[in-house]
Amino acid sequence: MENKDITGNGFNKILKMMSLNGFAMSFVAIFVPVYLFNLGYSFQMVMTWMMIHHATLLLSAFVAVKVSNKIGLVHSLHVRFGLLLTYFLLLLFGLKEINILFYIIPILSGAEAAFYWIPLNILFVRNTKEENMGKSMSKFFVIPKALSMAGPLIGAFIAIHYGFNILFALAMFLLFFTFLPILSLKSEKTNFIFSKEKFKEIWQKNKQYFVPEIIDNLAEDAMALWIIFIFLQLASTLEVGIIGTITSIASLFFTLTIGKLTDKWDKHKLIKIGAFLVSIVWFINFTIGEFFPNQYLFYIATIFATLSLKVFLVPYSSLMYNQARKDDAQFLVLREIPTVLGRLILFSIAILLHNHLSLIFLSVGIMFIYFWFLDTKKLNGVS
């Protein structure tokens, strides 16, 4: 499974592409829900948008692998850029005029996400070593944020003073430059096969990840709901930008430290510590959201939510990606099933509890107690 074309300097080019992509997307990604609210869409409709996005991501993950069989992993990333630019063009020029695009645009965003993350995840697994996975994992999380720490704050300033059209147009312009680092890379073809027999084989070897992957993604996407909740409470685009920048800065420096600790310490103990912190922090976030909504408490709560999630996520993801080596793309694509299921559950609950959104944060804290008692050594077949 060793990638002969994308190693050493070649993979560094992939990381540079991630940095430029993170920089461009940092201006806009966090503001898409805000933009939809400004267009008059309800909270329930925004959640529907996100559900369509993630459901499409799952289906498109299989398509992305099929496409990589024909044109290779790197050229699959080129397909992603075409989808992404189409997404922004319709968001910018079509959504205000054509209502049906509300259901089409998130399909495009889900497809572009699949054509970005599936090739990148495969390349990451193939070009890292098991003994350094914690450090590599932290870099994988951090690199897209390295150039983009101030992006959300700058994006908020542009949206407030010049409008969302200028903001999205700027992101489209910057995205053209993400091509540059990978233009010289060769794109090897792959030969990934999905069949009922292969599906059953991977399921038998990895079924222990099904529930953990569902719950893991509840905490990750609760952060997106937390930012939306803050916007609804404060009705401030600037506050969303500040929160986004705080999240980037906190995760940038802390994640690298956790990555080094993950390689030196017991990953399983770190997962337990991280899960405990995640639960406690979301209990606190529920209390703040329900009883003490205040912008400064929101800032502090966001920092601790980000840090606690990284304590859990880096060692947990290290275990998961090391497991992915055994089945390469097949594992990474099938992993999207519980991942997307977790997100659909979360957004469905959010629709039901839209008048009491803070209860979502309480439920995430409660569900993460699952990891307090999970024998994580069994995740990689260690008894």
C-alpha positions as CSV (number, residue, x, y, z in Angstrom):
1,M,0.0,0.0,0.0
2,E,3.0,2.3,-0.1
3,N,2.5,5.3,-2.3
4,K,5.5,5.4,-4.6
5,D,4.7,8.8,-6.1
6,I,3.7,10.8,-3.0
7,T,6.5,10.4,-0.4
8,G,8.9,12.8,1.3
9,N,8.8,16.1,-0.5
10,G,5.7,15.0,-2.4
11,F,3.7,14.6,0.7
12,N,5.0,18.0,2.0
13,K,3.3,19.5,-1.1
14,I,0.1,17.9,0.1
15,L,0.5,19.5,3.5
16,K,1.2,22.9,1.8
17,M,-2.0,22.5,-0.1
18,M,-3.8,21.8,3.1
19,S,-2.4,25.0,4.6
20,L,-3.5,27.1,1.7
21,N,-6.9,25.4,1.7
22,G,-7.3,26.0,5.4
23,F,-6.3,29.7,4.9
24,A,-8.9,30.2,2.2
25,M,-11.7,28.3,3.9
26,S,-11.1,30.0,7.3
27,F,-12.6,33.2,5.9
28,V,-15.9,31.6,5.1
29,A,-16.6,28.1,6.5
30,I,-17.7,29.3,9.9
31,F,-20.0,31.9,8.3
32,V,-22.1,29.8,6.0
33,P,-24.8,29.2,8.7
34,V,-24.7,32.9,9.6
35,Y,-25.2,33.7,5.9
36,L,-28.2,31.3,5.7
37,F,-29.7,33.0,8.8
38,N,-29.2,36.4,7.2
39,L,-31.1,35.1,4.1
40,G,-34.0,34.3,6.4
41,Y,-33.7,30.6,6.8
42,S,-34.8,29.1,10.1
43,F,-32.6,27.1,12.5
44,Q,-34.4,23.9,11.4
45,M,-33.6,24.7,7.8
46,V,-29.9,25.3,8.5
47,M,-29.8,21.9,10.3
48,T,-31.5,20.3,7.3
49,W,-28.7,21.9,5.1
50,M,-26.1,20.3,7.3
51,M,-27.8,16.9,7.2
52,I,-28.0,17.0,3.4
53,H,-24.3,17.9,3.4
54,H,-23.2,15.0,5.6
55,A,-25.5,12.4,3.9
56,T,-24.0,13.4,0.6
57,L,-20.5,13.2,2.0
58,L,-21.1,9.6,2.9
59,L,-22.4,8.6,-0.6
60,S,-19.8,10.6,-2.3
61,A,-17.0,8.9,-0.3
62,F,-17.7,5.7,-2.3
63,V,-17.7,7.7,-5.6
64,A,-14.4,9.4,-4.7
65,V,-12.8,6.0,-4.3
66,K,-14.2,4.8,-7.6
67,V,-12.9,7.9,-9.3
68,S,-9.4,7.5,-7.7
69,N,-9.4,4.0,-9.3
70,K,-9.7,5.8,-12.7
71,I,-7.6,9.0,-12.3
72,G,-5.6,8.6,-9.1
73,L,-5.7,10.2,-5.6
74,V,-4.1,13.6,-6.6
75,H,-6.4,14.1,-9.6
76,S,-9.3,13.3,-7.3
77,L,-8.3,16.4,-5.4
78,H,-8.6,18.4,-8.7
79,V,-12.2,17.2,-9.0
80,R,-12.8,18.5,-5.5
81,F,-11.7,22.0,-6.5
82,G,-14.2,22.0,-9.4
83,L,-17.0,21.0,-7.1
84,L,-16.0,23.6,-4.5
85,L,-15.9,26.5,-6.9
86,T,-19.3,25.5,-8.3
87,Y,-20.6,25.4,-4.7
88,F,-19.3,28.9,-4.0
89,L,-20.7,30.3,-7.3
90,L,-24.2,29.0,-6.6
91,L,-24.0,30.1,-3.0
92,L,-22.9,33.6,-4.1
93,F,-25.1,34.2,-7.2
94,G,-27.9,31.6,-7.1
95,L,-29.3,31.0,-3.7
96,K,-30.9,34.4,-3.2
97,E,-32.9,34.0,-6.5
98,I,-33.5,30.3,-6.8
99,N,-35.0,28.6,-3.7
100,I,-34.5,25.1,-4.9
101,L,-30.8,25.6,-4.8
102,F,-31.1,25.4,-1.0
103,Y,-31.3,21.6,-1.4
104,I,-28.7,21.4,-4.2
105,I,-25.9,23.5,-2.8
106,P,-25.3,21.3,0.3
107,I,-25.1,18.3,-2.1
108,L,-22.2,20.0,-3.8
109,S,-20.5,20.9,-0.5
110,G,-20.9,17.3,0.7
111,A,-19.4,15.9,-2.5
112,E,-16.4,18.3,-2.4
113,A,-15.8,17.4,1.2
114,A,-15.6,13.7,0.2
115,F,-13.3,14.4,-2.7
116,Y,-11.0,16.3,-0.3
117,W,-10.9,14.2,2.9
118,I,-11.0,10.7,1.4
119,P,-7.9,11.1,-0.7
120,L,-6.1,13.1,2.0
121,N,-6.9,10.5,4.7
122,I,-5.6,7.7,2.5
123,L,-2.4,9.6,1.7
124,F,-2.0,10.4,5.4
125,V,-2.2,6.8,6.5
126,R,0.2,5.6,3.7
127,N,2.8,8.2,4.6
128,T,3.0,8.0,8.4
129,K,4.6,5.6,10.8
130,E,2.8,3.9,13.6
131,E,5.3,4.8,16.3
132,N,5.0,8.5,15.4
133,M,1.3,8.6,14.7
134,G,0.5,11.0,17.6
135,K,2.9,13.6,16.4
136,S,1.8,13.1,12.8
137,M,-1.9,13.3,13.8
138,S,-1.4,16.6,15.6
139,K,0.3,18.0,12.6
140,F,-2.5,16.8,10.4
141,F,-5.0,18.7,12.6
142,V,-2.8,21.8,13.1
143,I,-1.3,22.4,9.6
144,P,-4.6,23.7,8.0
145,K,-4.9,26.2,10.9
146,A,-1.3,27.4,10.8
147,L,-2.0,30.2,8.3
148,S,-5.6,30.7,9.2
149,M,-5.7,31.7,12.9
150,A,-7.0,35.2,12.1
151,G,-9.2,34.1,9.2
152,P,-12.5,34.0,11.0
153,L,-11.9,37.4,12.6
154,I,-10.9,38.9,9.2
155,G,-13.9,37.2,7.6
156,A,-16.2,38.7,10.2
157,F,-14.8,42.2,9.5
158,I,-15.3,41.7,5.7
159,A,-18.8,40.3,6.1
160,I,-19.8,43.2,8.3
161,H,-18.3,46.1,6.3
162,Y,-18.4,44.7,2.7
163,G,-21.0,42.0,2.8
164,F,-21.0,38.2,2.3
165,N,-20.7,38.5,-1.5
166,I,-17.2,40.0,-1.2
167,L,-16.3,37.5,1.5
168,F,-17.2,34.5,-0.6
169,A,-15.6,36.0,-3.7
170,L,-12.3,36.4,-1.8
171,A,-12.4,32.8,-0.7
172,M,-13.0,31.7,-4.3
173,F,-10.0,33.7,-5.4
174,L,-7.7,32.3,-2.7
175,L,-8.8,28.7,-3.5
176,F,-7.2,29.0,-6.9
177,F,-3.8,29.1,-5.3
178,T,-4.4,25.8,-3.5
179,F,-3.7,24.1,-6.8
180,L,-0.1,25.3,-6.9
181,P,1.6,22.9,-4.5
182,I,0.2,19.8,-6.1
183,L,0.5,20.7,-9.8
184,S,3.8,18.8,-10.2
185,L,2.6,15.7,-8.4
186,K,2.0,12.5,-10.3
187,S,-1.3,10.8,-9.6
188,E,-1.1,7.1,-9.2
189,K,-4.2,5.0,-9.9
190,T,-5.6,2.9,-7.2
191,N,-7.4,-0.4,-7.2
192,F,-9.9,-0.3,-4.4
193,I,-12.7,-2.9,-4.5
194,F,-15.9,-2.9,-2.5
195,S,-18.0,-6.0,-2.4
196,K,-20.3,-7.7,0.1
197,E,-17.5,-10.1,1.1
198,K,-15.0,-7.2,1.6
199,F,-17.6,-5.2,3.6
200,K,-18.3,-8.2,5.9
201,E,-14.5,-8.8,6.3
202,I,-13.9,-5.2,7.3
203,W,-16.9,-5.1,9.5
204,Q,-15.8,-8.2,11.4
205,K,-12.4,-6.7,12.0
206,N,-13.5,-3.2,12.9
207,K,-17.1,-3.4,14.3
208,Q,-15.7,-2.3,17.7
209,Y,-15.3,1.2,16.2
210,F,-18.9,1.6,15.2
211,V,-20.4,3.1,18.4
212,P,-17.2,5.0,19.4
213,E,-17.2,6.7,15.9
214,I,-20.8,7.8,16.4
215,I,-20.2,9.3,19.8
216,D,-16.8,10.8,18.9
217,N,-18.5,12.8,16.1
218,L,-21.2,14.1,18.5
219,A,-18.6,16.1,20.3
220,E,-16.8,17.3,17.2
221,D,-20.0,18.6,15.6
222,A,-21.3,19.9,18.9
223,M,-18.6,22.6,18.4
224,A,-20.4,23.7,15.2
225,L,-23.7,23.9,17.1
226,W,-22.0,25.8,19.9
227,I,-20.9,28.5,17.5
228,I,-24.4,28.7,16.0
229,F,-25.9,28.8,19.5
230,I,-23.6,31.8,20.3
231,F,-24.6,33.6,17.2
232,L,-28.3,33.1,18.0
233,Q,-27.7,34.3,21.6
234,L,-25.6,37.4,20.7
235,A,-26.8,38.0,17.1
236,S,-23.3,39.1,16.2
237,T,-21.3,38.1,13.2
238,L,-18.2,39.6,14.9
239,E,-18.6,37.4,17.9
240,V,-18.6,34.3,15.6
241,G,-15.4,35.5,14.0
242,I,-13.8,36.0,17.4
243,I,-14.9,32.6,18.6
244,G,-13.5,31.0,15.4
245,T,-10.1,32.7,15.9
246,I,-10.0,31.7,19.6
247,T,-10.7,28.1,18.6
248,S,-7.9,28.1,16.0
249,I,-5.3,29.7,18.3
250,A,-6.1,27.3,21.2
251,S,-6.0,24.2,19.1
252,L,-2.9,25.2,17.2
253,F,-0.5,25.2,20.1
254,F,-2.1,22.7,22.3
255,T,-2.6,20.0,19.7
256,L,1.1,19.8,19.0
257,T,1.8,19.2,22.6
258,I,-0.8,16.5,22.9
259,G,0.6,14.9,19.8
260,K,4.0,14.5,21.4
261,L,2.5,13.2,24.6
262,T,0.4,10.7,22.7
263,D,3.6,9.0,21.3
264,K,5.2,8.9,24.8
265,W,2.3,8.2,27.1
266,D,-0.3,5.5,27.2
267,K,-2.8,6.5,24.5
268,H,-5.6,4.6,26.3
269,K,-5.2,6.6,29.5
270,L,-5.1,9.8,27.5
271,I,-8.4,8.9,25.9
272,K,-9.9,8.3,29.3
273,I,-8.6,11.7,30.5
274,G,-9.8,13.4,27.4
275,A,-13.3,11.8,27.5
276,F,-13.7,12.9,31.2
277,L,-12.7,16.5,30.3
278,V,-15.0,16.6,27.3
279,S,-18.0,15.5,29.5
280,I,-17.2,18.0,32.2
281,V,-16.7,20.8,29.8
282,W,-20.0,20.2,28.0
283,F,-21.8,20.0,31.3
284,I,-20.3,23.5,32.0
285,N,-21.2,24.7,28.5
286,F,-24.8,23.6,29.1
287,T,-24.9,25.6,32.4
288,I,-23.5,28.7,30.8
289,G,-25.8,28.5,27.8
290,E,-28.9,27.8,29.9
291,F,-28.3,30.1,32.9
292,F,-25.4,32.5,32.2
293,P,-25.3,33.5,28.5
294,N,-22.4,36.0,28.4
295,Q,-19.9,36.7,25.6
296,Y,-16.9,36.4,27.9
297,L,-18.1,33.2,29.4
298,F,-18.6,32.0,25.8
299,Y,-15.0,32.8,25.0
300,I,-13.7,30.9,28.0
301,A,-16.0,27.9,27.4
302,T,-14.9,27.7,23.8
303,I,-11.3,27.5,24.7
304,F,-11.8,24.7,27.2
305,A,-14.1,22.8,24.8
306,T,-11.4,23.0,22.1
307,L,-8.6,21.9,24.5
308,S,-10.6,19.0,26.0
309,L,-11.6,17.7,22.6
310,K,-8.0,17.7,21.5
311,V,-6.9,15.7,24.6
312,F,-9.4,13.1,23.5
313,L,-9.2,13.3,19.7
314,V,-5.5,13.1,19.1
315,P,-4.9,9.7,20.9
316,Y,-8.2,8.3,19.8
317,S,-7.6,9.2,16.1
318,S,-4.1,7.8,16.4
319,L,-5.5,4.4,17.3
320,M,-8.1,4.7,14.6
321,Y,-5.7,5.7,11.8
322,N,-3.2,3.0,12.8
323,Q,-6.1,0.5,12.5
324,A,-6.9,1.9,9.0
325,R,-3.5,0.7,7.7
326,K,-4.9,-2.8,7.5
327,D,-7.6,-2.0,5.0
328,D,-6.5,1.4,3.6
329,A,-9.3,3.2,1.7
330,Q,-12.0,0.6,2.4
331,F,-11.8,1.2,6.1
332,L,-11.7,5.0,5.8
333,V,-14.7,5.0,3.5
334,L,-16.8,2.5,5.6
335,R,-15.8,4.6,8.7
336,E,-17.9,7.4,7.2
337,I,-21.1,5.3,7.9
338,P,-21.0,5.7,11.8
339,T,-19.4,9.1,11.4
340,V,-22.3,10.5,9.3
341,L,-24.8,8.6,11.4
342,G,-23.5,10.4,14.5
343,R,-23.9,13.7,12.8
344,L,-27.4,13.0,11.5
345,I,-28.4,12.0,15.0
346,L,-27.0,15.2,16.5
347,F,-28.6,17.5,13.9
348,S,-32.0,15.7,14.2
349,I,-31.9,16.1,18.0
350,A,-31.1,19.8,17.4
351,I,-34.2,20.2,15.2
352,L,-36.3,18.6,17.9
353,L,-34.8,20.7,20.7
354,H,-34.4,24.0,18.7
355,N,-36.2,25.9,21.4
356,H,-33.9,24.4,24.1
357,L,-30.7,24.1,22.2
358,S,-28.5,24.1,25.3
359,L,-29.9,20.6,26.1
360,I,-27.8,19.3,23.2
361,F,-24.6,20.2,25.1
362,L,-25.9,18.4,28.1
363,S,-26.7,15.3,26.1
364,V,-23.2,15.3,24.5
365,G,-21.6,15.4,27.9
366,I,-23.7,12.5,29.1
367,M,-23.1,10.4,26.0
368,F,-19.3,10.9,26.3
369,I,-19.4,9.1,29.6
370,Y,-19.4,6.0,27.3
371,F,-15.7,6.5,26.8
372,W,-15.1,6.6,30.6
373,F,-15.8,2.8,30.7
374,L,-14.9,1.7,27.2
375,D,-11.9,-0.7,27.1
376,T,-10.1,1.2,24.3
377,K,-7.4,-1.5,24.1
378,K,-10.0,-3.7,22.3
379,L,-10.3,-1.1,19.6
380,N,-7.1,-2.3,18.0
381,G,-7.6,-5.9,18.9
382,V,-5.6,-5.8,22.2
383,S,-7.2,-7.7,25.1
